[in-house]
């Protein structure tokens, strides 16, 4: 049985190495490089921006997929809430704003998302 020194390594690099070793079994080489880059990212601003781009893409390409659109916009609301640590009343305003954006963007594109979706 290996001898333990009783000391734990708490360096950031050591923790990153442990994570990489844990996930490296299931990642291909390109994913390993992406993982290393992602490990250096702080915050969720990039994810918020990416989700906005993806929502726009879904609206353009699969506008009838209301379930996916609503899931993505609810996820966006959650990310923004987390990012700005907003209160419940502010979240309601955000949800209304997202509904307005859907109505203002989706309807001009000819997307019928229904009154029930917009009224929630």
GUDO-171056 format. One line per 5 residues: for each residue z negated, y negated, x negated of N, C-alpha, C. Coordinates in steps of 0.05 Angstrom, whole numbers. Example, Ala and Ser with C-alpha at 12.3 -4.5 7.8 and 13.67 -1.06 7.14 Angstrom:
% residues 2
-156,114,-264,-156,90,-246,-156,66,-264  -142,45,-257,-143,21,-273,-157,-1,-258
//
This chain:
% residues 120
0,23,-17,0,0,0,0,-25,-18  17,-45,-12,19,-68,-29,-7,-84,-27  -14,-97,-49,-38,-113,-50,-32,-141,-38  -51,-151,-22,-47,-177,-10,-64,-197,-25  -53,-221,-28,-67,-242,-43,-85,-258,-25
-81,-256,2,-97,-271,20,-87,-300,24  -66,-308,11,-55,-335,14,-30,-333,31  -28,-353,49,-4,-355,65,13,-377,55  39,-373,54,57,-393,46,63,-411,70  59,-437,68,64,-455,90,86,-474,85
101,-470,63,122,-489,57,144,-486,78  158,-509,83,179,-510,102,202,-491,94  209,-490,69,230,-473,60,223,-443,64  198,-436,59,189,-409,63,191,-401,92  183,-419,110,186,-413,139,215,-411,147
232,-428,136,261,-426,142,272,-400,132  264,-391,108,273,-365,97,265,-342,115  241,-343,126,231,-322,144,248,-321,169  254,-345,181,271,-346,204,299,-335,198  310,-343,176,337,-334,168,336,-304,165
316,-293,152,315,-264,148,312,-250,175  297,-261,193,293,-249,220,320,-248,235  335,-270,235,360,-271,250,384,-261,235  383,-259,209,406,-252,193,418,-225,200  402,-207,211,412,-181,218,432,-182,241
431,-203,257,449,-204,281,470,-226,278  470,-241,256,489,-263,253,511,-255,233  536,-263,240,557,-259,220,556,-282,200  573,-283,180,571,-303,159,575,-331,169  594,-335,187,598,-362,198,573,-371,214
562,-353,229,538,-360,245,514,-366,227  512,-352,205,490,-357,185,493,-386,174  517,-394,168,521,-422,159,514,-442,181  523,-436,205,516,-454,228,486,-454,232  473,-431,229,444,-430,232,430,-448,212
439,-447,187,427,-464,166,430,-494,173  454,-501,183,458,-529,191,441,-537,215  439,-519,234,424,-525,258,394,-527,252  385,-512,232,356,-513,225,348,-540,214  367,-555,204,361,-582,194,362,-604,215
370,-597,239,373,-617,261,346,-621,274  338,-646,278,314,-653,292,322,-666,319  307,-661,339,312,-673,365,333,-659,381  339,-670,405,358,-657,423,381,-675,431  385,-697,417,406,-716,424,434,-702,422
439,-686,402,465,-673,400,469,-654,423  448,-640,431,451,-621,454,457,-636,480  444,-659,483,449,-675,507,478,-684,507  488,-694,485,516,-703,483,535,-679,488  529,-656,476,546,-633,479,547,-624,508
524,-624,521,523,-616,549,539,-635,567  538,-661,561,554,-680,576,584,-675,573  592,-669,549,620,-662,544,628,-637,559  611,-617,559,617,-592,573,617,-596,603  600,-613,614,600,-618,642,627,-631,650
635,-650,634,661,-663,639,684,-643,638  683,-625,619,703,-604,617,703,-586,641  680,-578,650,678,-561,674,690,-576,698  683,-601,701,693,-617,723,724,-618,723  735,-620,699,764,-622,696,778,-595,701
766,-573,691,780,-548,690,771,-528,712  746,-530,721,736,-511,741,719,-526,761  731,-545,774,717,-563,791,705,-550,816  714,-527,823,703,-513,846,678,-496,840  671,-495,814,648,-479,806,622,-496,809
615,-500,834,592,-518,840,566,-507,828  563,-481,828,538,-469,817,535,-477,787  556,-474,772,555,-480,743,551,-510,739  565,-526,755,561,-555,753,533,-563,758  521,-553,779,493,-559,786,473,-549,765
478,-525,755,461,-514,733,462,-532,709  486,-540,702,490,-557,678,477,-584,682  480,-596,705,468,-623,709,438,-621,711  428,-600,723,398,-596,723,388,-592,695  403,-577,679,395,-573,651,396,-600,636
416,-616,641,418,-642,629,395,-659,637  387,-659,662,364,-675,671,339,-666,657  336,-640,653,312,-629,639,312,-638,610  335,-637,597,337,-646,569,331,-675,566  342,-691,584,337,-720,582,308,-726,588
296,-711,607,268,-715,613,251,-708,588  258,-687,576,243,-679,551,247,-700,530  272,-709,526,278,-728,505,262,-754,508  261,-763,533,248,-789,538,220,-786,550  212,-761,554,186,-755,565,181,-772,590
199,-770,610,198,-787,633,180,-775,655  171,-792,673,153,-784,694,169,-772,717  154,-761,737,167,-749,760,184,-769,776  174,-793,780,189,-813,795,214,-822,779  211,-823,753,235,-830,736,255,-807,737
245,-782,739,263,-759,741,279,-760,767  266,-768,789,280,-771,814,302,-791,812  297,-813,798,318,-834,794,340,-823,777  333,-807,757,354,-795,740,371,-775,756  358,-760,773,373,-741,789,392,-756,808
383,-778,819,400,-794,836,423,-806,820  418,-814,795,439,-825,778,460,-804,772  451,-780,766,469,-758,760,486,-752,785  473,-752,808,488,-748,833,509,-770,837  502,-794,831,521,-816,833,545,-813,814
539,-804,789,560,-799,770,578,-777,780  567,-755,790,583,-734,801,601,-744,823  589,-760,841,604,-770,864,626,-789,854  620,-806,834,639,-826,825,660,-814,807  653,-792,793,673,-778,776,687,-756,791
672,-740,805,683,-716,818,702,-723,841  694,-741,858,711,-748,881,738,-760,872  738,-779,853,764,-789,844,782,-767,832  770,-746,821,786,-724,811,794,-704,832  786,-710,857,794,-692,879,775,-669,882
751,-671,872,732,-649,873,714,-653,897  712,-634,915,695,-636,938,669,-621,932  648,-635,925,623,-622,918,604,-621,941  611,-632,964,595,-629,988,572,-648,990  565,-656,1013,544,-675,1018,517,-663,1012
514,-637,1017,488,-624,1012,480,-625,982  499,-622,965,494,-623,936,485,-651,928  499,-671,939,493,-699,932,467,-709,943  458,-697,965,434,-707,979,409,-695,967  411,-675,950,387,-662,939,374,-679,918
//
